[in-house]
């Protein structure tokens, strides 16, 4: 991988998981970082682990545009430019699974607020400066952008929308020196994935029934971070990690109707979904 010395990278959701792993990988290659996360997160700990060299911290709630403007201002004030942005901050629907019918009021709005509006705010705040530097913006979507969102509809809806933002943005930037891409992680070993791997019995059973074993293996954040760094270097339009999901993305127009029909006829899926519906208060 190439040296990233001189590049200034802003990462939202940088206090842990994917954000912290990508920050670490880029920092090792010489990049200067602006780490962004909410006030309650441990950004200081991530910065300390990196040695605090070439690192700035900006506490921000991505649902608040003015706080993203302030984070971008921190990048410009500290390093004088902004080259790469990873709009990565995201949350799950909660520690337990639910259907659209059984989800608690406010869950959808909260997930959309962080995962979609947060990406929008990040892009809007950073875009003029990334265009000026001829840089690259990477939006974190998910394999759920094209998989059936059964028992995870708010999260899946938000990630499908993020994919559309990223695709539109890349095309809109075609007349500039800047560009954009979309990151599609599969299951990654972070707290967001816990609900599907033992955190919720019904969700775990649904995943085991709906997906073959090779697709159910979460990857490490370090492995994902290496792929992200390579994608940033290529200014890639799409980064799909792990690669075993690529055929499903490429063939979604064929696979999705078949998958939806199979899920809708599977007796075990129907039984488990009915149990989730029973959680409605």
N, C-alpha and C positions, 0 to 999 in steps of 0.2 A: 504494500500500500504506500501511496505517496506521502510526502511531507506536507502537512497542512499549516505550516508556519506562516503567519501573516493573515490567515483567515480568522474572521470573527464569527462565531456561531452562537445563536440564541436558541435555547431549548426550553420549552414549557413542560411542566410535569417532570422536572429534573431532579426531584428529591429522592427518587427511587425507581425501581423497575427498569423499563426500557430507557427512560430519559437519563437516569444516572449511568447506565451501562454505555450508552452512546456518548455521553459526556466524557467518560473515562477513556474510551477508545480514541476519540478525537483529540483529547488533551495529550495523550501519549504521542500523538503525531504532530504536536506543535500548535494546535489551534488555541486561540483565545476564546473563552467561554463566558456567556451570560446565562446563568442558571436561574430559571424562573419557576416558582411554585407558590402555593398558598402559605400564609403566615404560620400555620400550625405545622408545617413540614420541616424536615431536617436539612435544609439547604446548607447550613453552616457545616454540618457533618460531611456532606458530599464535597464541599469546597476544601475542608481540612484534609480529607483523604487524597485530594488532588494536590495538596501542598499549598493551596491558596495562590499559586503563581499563575498568572494569566487567567484569573477567574474573577468574575464579578457576580454579585447576587442581587436579584430583584424579586422581592416578595410581591405576588400579584394574584388576584382572583381573575381567571381568564374570562369569566362572565361579565367583567367590568371593563369596558373598552379603555377608559381613562387610565386604568392600572397597567394595561398592556402598552399604552402610549408611554407611560413612565418607564416601563422596562426597556423599551426600545431606546428611550432617551439615555438610560443608563449605559447601554451598549455604545452609543455615539459619544457620550461624555467620557467614557473610560477608554475606549479603543479607537474612536474616531471614524468607525465605519461598521457596516453590517453586511456580511457576505452570505451566510447560510442561516436558515431558520428551520427548526424542527417543531412544527405545531403538534405537540404530542400529548398534552394534558388530557386525561380521560378518566372516567369513572364507570363502574358497572351498575347494574340495576339494583344491586344489594347483595347481602350475604346469603339470601335464599332466592330460589327461582320462583317465577310467577308467570301466569298467562296474562293476556291483555285483560281478561275478565277479573282475575284475582289480584292484579297489581294494586298496591296502595295508591291512593290519590297523591299526586305530586311526583311520583317516581319518574314518569315519562318526562315531565317538564324539567326535572333536575338533571336527568341524563342528557337530554337535548341541550340544555343550557351550557353544560360543561363541554360535552363531546362535539357539538356542532357550532353553537354560538361562540364557544371558546376558540375554536379553530378560525372562524370568521373574524373574530376580533384580533387574533394574532396576525392573520394575513393582512388585514386592513391597516393595522398599526405599522407593520414592518415593510409592506410592499414598496412604498416609494424609495426606501433606502436600499432594498435588495435590487430593485431595477437600476438604481444609480450605480451600484457596484457590479452589475452584471452577474448577480448571484443566483442562488437556488433556494427554493422553499419546498420542504417535504412535509406532507400532511399524513398523519397516522390514521389510517383507516383500519381494516381488519378483513379476514376471510369472511366475516359476517356481512360484508358488503354484498356478497353474492350467494351466501348460504341461506337456507331457510331459518328465519329468526324464531322458530318455535321455542317458547319458554324464555326468550331473551329479546323480545321485540323492541323495547326502547333502545337497547344497545345496538341491535342490528340496524334499526332505522337510522340511528345517528351515524353509523359508520358507512352505510350506503350513501347518505347525503354527503359525507366528507369526501367519498370517492368522486362524486359528481363535481364538487368544488375544485378538487385537484385537477381533474381532467379539463374542466373549463379554464382554469387558471393557466395551465400549460399552453393551451391553444391561444389564449388571449395574450400571452407573453411572447408569442412567436415573432413578433416584430421588434423585439428588444433583445438585449444581450443576456437577459435573465431568463430563468425557466423554473419549472416546478415538477414535482412528482408525487406519487401516492405510495405509501408504505402499507403493505397488507400482511401483518403478522398472523400466523396461525396461533394455536395455543402456546403461550409463553409462561414459563414458571414465575408468575407474579401473583399477588393476591387476587387480581381480577379473575384469574382462572380457577381459583380454589373452589368456587361454587360447583364447578363441573367435574371436579376430581376429589370427591369426598366431603366437600363442604356442605352439600345438600344431597341427600340420598336420592331424591327423585330426579334432580338434574343429572346426577352421576349416572343413574340408570338410563336416562334418555340418551345421553351421549354414548354410552356403551352400546345401546341398541341401534342408534342412528348412524354411527360411524365405524368403519373397520379399524382394527387395532393400529395399523401403521399411521393413521391420521389422528389418533388419539394421544400420541406422545408429545407432551409439551417440550419445547426447546428452551435452552438457557438464555438468559438475557445477553450473555457474552456472545453467544453464537449469533443472535439477532443483531447485536451491535456491529459485529464484523461485516455482516451483509449490508447494514445501513451505511457504514463508512465507504464500502466499495460502491454502493449506489450513489452516494454523494459525489464521489470522485468521477463517476460516469455521467452525473446529472441525469440519472435514470428517470424515465417516465413512470416506471412501476418497479417496486421492490417487493417481491413475494418471498416470504420466509416462514417455514422451510419450503424448498422448491417442490416438494411433493404435492403442493396445492395448485401448482401452475396449470395442470390439465383441467382442473375443475373451473378455474377462472376462464381459461381460453374457450372451454366448451360449455359455458354456463347456459347458453341459449338452448342447448340440447339436454344437459344434465339436470337443470333446475325443474323443468316440467316433469321429468321422470321421477326425480327425487320427491317433489311435492306430492305426486300421486301415490308413491310408495309409502310415504309417511302418513298420508291420510287414510290408508287402508290397513296399516299395521295395527293389529289388535293390542300389542303391548304398548305402542306409542299412544294409542287412544286411551288405554287404561291409565297410564302414567299422567297424561295430560288431564284426564278427569280428576285425578288426585290433586293436581296442582290447582284446578278450578275450585276444588273443595276448600282451599285455603282462603277463599274470599270471605272477608269479614262482613 
